[in-house]
Amino acid sequence: MTSVVAGHAMEERPATAAAANDRLKPWEKISYGLGDFACGLSWNAVGAFLLYFYTNVALLPAAAVGTLFLLSRLFDAGVDLGVGLMVDRTRTRWGRTRPYFLFTAIPFSILLVLTFTTIDASTGAKLAYAYVTFSLLGILYSFLAVPFSALMPMMTNDHGSRMQLGSARAIGTSISVILATAATMPLVGLLGGGNERTGFALVAALFAVLTLAALLNLFFSCRERHHDEAPRSEAIGPQLRAMVRNRAWMVTFLFCTLNFLRFGCVISVTAFFAIEVMKAPWMIGILLPAVSGTLLLSAFIAPMIFKRTGIRRGCIAALALAIILHLILPWVEAQHILFLSLFLIAAILVSLTMTAIFTMAADAVDYHEWIFGVRNEGLLSSGISLSTKIGMAIGAAIIAYVLGIAGYDPKAVTNGARAAIRWSYYGWPIAIMTLQVAIIAFWPMDGLHERIRKEIAARAG
């Protein structure tokens, strides 16, 4: 027997059967984590090294690159929302999200290689080529990231299982960060034989193959268990208004945007900081992976911490401690071991909050159904995907503009440029994390999960 309440179709069955249906197989959890690896490997390589590639290999002006990052990602705003609405209306024999992984995997992998390839042409032509390839890559990323985020709340309604999926996703992200940031430059040197132009193209090709394999595995291995059965027919305007009135979603969106704004700033400036300020290029291979590679550790400890503290108190405490450590870092630059030790501790603390975002995004879907009677996984997930791209784009653009204003020239770096790089490495993260503390204080879901699930189930009954 099927009952439809507020447009949400649910099959009536005993709670024990529903719980059994929510059980995730170990390989399913791993495959979901590998899905984030697929998305993260390419995007972390882009975030960490595309600014360097454009300015130092393609020899494009830093300020022009900043504008490229900003305009391309602002264009993605409409794309992400459009993809989210498409997911909510998609009904196929493969499900609602899985077809996007199947049909986007190959073109996305090809665009990744083209983005890290430069052409022999004038500066204007090279800049146009960069606009086209980077913009297309961002559009295809939307067709992966939005369905991928929408998949988690469809896989299980159980909060504990979602925390496990969030941890699996954090592990996938961590591995992608470590590979993309720690291995890229050594592989560029190894595969390129000293030619960075060739090296970047070959590394992008290697990453594209890994991305393709992981995305196809995601398609074949993960199941959708919970979603609306009837296609969406509501007007878009009311759906958007409901989305921004969803307090859990709004907090997640702002918190995630700030997180990736910080992330975009840090990974874009790290290579310049290690080379020009610390005078220790070898630190790139430690600092960059630590930015979010520490998610690998936080993925295991975050569920235990947030189970005791809740997401709101746990994130506030972690960010406050990370801010204190970042204030200490400038005073210990000369002591590399101490500097790295404090930085790693701060990175672990920040990674705890990044792990929380994955669960927050799924919980916001339940909150939406509780308040408005519909789930809208695709639309809500598109907003979260949009926040990651907007945050990283603005972060990278900020660093590019700072370099441009400071007169950065890779062939003759001035003391003024070094000072700008140093300030950017510390100042932006501290300011952004302070704003995150203020935002997460409004998180509404702690302690509400069981009540929400019971009231939704009672409505359906």
BELVEN-V756917 format. One record per residue. N is the residue number from 1. OMEGA is omega in whole degrees, -180 to 180 (* if undefined). BURIAL is b if it has 9 or more other ideal C-beta (glycine too) atoms within 8 Angstrom, else e. Layout:
# BELVEN-V756917
n-><N,N>
omega-><OMEGA,OMEGA>
burial-><BURIAL,BURIAL>
This chain:
# BELVEN-V756917
n-><1,2,3,4,5,6,7,8,9,10,11,12,13,14,15,16,17,18,19,20,21,22,23,24,25,26,27,28,29,30,31,32,33,34,35,36,37,38,39,40,41,42,43,44,45,46,47,48,49,50,51,52,53,54,55,56,57,58,59,60,61,62,63,64,65,66,67,68,69,70,71,72,73,74,75,76,77,78,79,80,81,82,83,84,85,86,87,88,89,90,91,92,93,94,95,96,97,98,99,100,101,102,103,104,105,106,107,108,109,110,111,112,113,114,115,116,117,118,119,120,121,122,123,124,125,126,127,128,129,130,131,132,133,134,135,136,137,138,139,140,141,142,143,144,145,146,147,148,149,150,151,152,153,154,155,156,157,158,159,160,161,162,163,164,165,166,167,168,169,170,171,172,173,174,175,176,177,178,179,180,181,182,183,184,185,186,187,188,189,190,191,192,193,194,195,196,197,198,199,200,201,202,203,204,205,206,207,208,209,210,211,212,213,214,215,216,217,218,219,220,221,222,223,224,225,226,227,228,229,230,231,232,233,234,235,236,237,238,239,240,241,242,243,244,245,246,247,248,249,250,251,252,253,254,255,256,257,258,259,260,261,262,263,264,265,266,267,268,269,270,271,272,273,274,275,276,277,278,279,280,281,282,283,284,285,286,287,288,289,290,291,292,293,294,295,296,297,298,299,300,301,302,303,304,305,306,307,308,309,310,311,312,313,314,315,316,317,318,319,320,321,322,323,324,325,326,327,328,329,330,331,332,333,334,335,336,337,338,339,340,341,342,343,344,345,346,347,348,349,350,351,352,353,354,355,356,357,358,359,360,361,362,363,364,365,366,367,368,369,370,371,372,373,374,375,376,377,378,379,380,381,382,383,384,385,386,387,388,389,390,391,392,393,394,395,396,397,398,399,400,401,402,403,404,405,406,407,408,409,410,411,412,413,414,415,416,417,418,419,420,421,422,423,424,425,426,427,428,429,430,431,432,433,434,435,436,437,438,439,440,441,442,443,444,445,446,447,448,449,450,451,452,453,454,455,456,457,458,459,460,461>
omega-><-179,175,-178,180,179,177,-177,-179,180,177,179,177,-178,-179,-179,178,178,179,179,179,-179,-180,-179,176,-179,-178,177,177,179,-179,177,176,178,175,177,174,-179,180,-174,-177,-179,-174,177,175,177,-178,-175,-169,-177,176,177,-179,-178,-176,-173,-179,178,178,176,179,-176,-179,178,178,177,177,177,-180,-174,-177,-179,-178,176,175,-180,-179,178,-179,-178,179,178,179,178,177,177,180,180,-178,-177,173,180,178,177,-176,-175,-177,-172,179,-179,178,-176,-171,-180,-172,-175,180,178,-180,178,-179,178,179,-179,-180,179,174,178,-177,175,-177,178,179,179,180,178,179,178,177,179,178,-176,-175,-179,180,178,177,179,179,179,176,177,-179,173,-171,-178,176,-179,178,180,-177,-174,180,176,-177,-178,174,-176,-176,179,178,177,176,178,176,176,178,178,178,179,178,178,177,-178,180,180,179,-179,-179,-176,-173,-177,-174,-173,-176,174,179,176,178,-177,-176,-179,-180,-179,178,-175,180,177,-178,-180,180,-179,177,177,178,178,179,180,178,179,179,-180,-179,-178,180,178,176,177,179,-174,-168,-174,-178,171,-177,-174,174,176,-179,-176,178,-180,177,-179,175,-176,-177,179,178,179,179,177,-179,-177,175,177,-174,180,179,-177,178,179,-179,-178,-180,-180,178,179,180,-178,169,176,-179,179,177,-172,-176,178,-175,-172,-179,178,-179,-178,-176,-170,-177,-179,-177,-177,-179,-180,-179,177,-178,177,-176,-177,178,-178,-177,173,174,177,172,180,177,-177,179,-179,-175,-177,-180,180,-179,-176,175,-180,-171,-166,-177,-175,-177,-179,-180,-180,-180,-179,-179,180,179,179,178,179,-179,178,176,180,-172,-178,-177,-177,-179,-176,-180,-170,-178,178,179,-178,180,180,180,-180,178,178,180,178,180,179,180,176,-179,176,176,-179,-177,-178,178,179,-179,178,179,180,176,177,180,180,179,180,-177,-170,176,177,-174,178,-177,-177,-179,-179,180,179,178,179,176,178,-178,179,-178,178,-179,-179,-179,180,179,179,179,178,-179,179,179,178,178,180,-180,-179,179,-179,176,-176,-179,-179,-176,-179,177,177,178,178,179,178,178,-179,180,-179,-177,-178,-170,-178,179,-179,-180,-177,179,176,176,179,178,-180,-178,-174,177,-180,-180,-171,-166,-176,179,-177,-170,-177,179,-179,-179,-179,-179,176,179,179,177,-177,-179,*>
burial-><e,e,b,e,b,e,b,b,b,e,e,e,e,e,e,e,e,b,b,e,e,b,e,b,e,e,e,b,b,b,b,b,b,b,b,b,b,b,b,b,b,b,b,b,b,b,b,b,b,b,b,b,b,b,b,e,b,b,e,b,e,b,b,b,b,b,b,b,b,b,b,b,b,b,b,b,b,e,b,b,b,b,b,b,b,b,b,b,b,b,e,e,e,e,b,b,b,b,b,b,b,b,e,b,b,e,e,b,b,b,b,b,b,b,b,b,b,b,e,e,e,e,e,e,b,b,b,e,b,b,b,e,b,b,b,b,b,b,b,b,b,b,b,b,b,b,b,b,b,b,b,b,b,b,b,b,e,e,e,e,b,b,b,b,b,b,b,b,b,b,b,b,b,b,b,b,b,b,b,b,b,b,b,b,b,b,b,b,b,e,b,b,e,e,e,b,b,b,b,b,b,b,b,b,b,b,b,b,b,b,b,b,e,b,b,b,b,b,b,e,e,b,e,b,e,e,e,b,e,e,e,b,e,e,e,e,e,e,b,b,e,b,b,e,e,b,b,b,b,b,b,b,b,b,b,b,b,b,b,b,b,b,b,b,b,b,b,b,b,b,b,b,b,b,b,b,b,b,e,e,e,e,b,b,b,b,b,b,b,b,b,b,b,b,b,b,b,b,b,e,b,b,b,e,b,b,e,e,b,e,b,b,b,b,b,b,b,b,b,b,b,b,b,e,b,b,e,b,b,e,e,b,b,e,e,b,e,e,b,b,e,b,b,b,b,b,b,b,b,b,b,b,b,b,b,b,b,b,b,b,b,b,b,b,b,b,b,b,b,e,b,b,b,b,b,b,b,b,b,b,b,b,b,b,b,b,b,b,b,b,b,b,b,b,b,b,b,b,b,b,b,b,b,b,e,b,e,b,e,e,e,e,e,b,e,e,b,b,b,b,b,b,e,b,b,b,e,b,b,b,e,b,b,b,b,b,b,e,b,b,e,e,b,b,b,b,e,b,b,e,e,b,b,e,b,b,b,e,b,b,e>
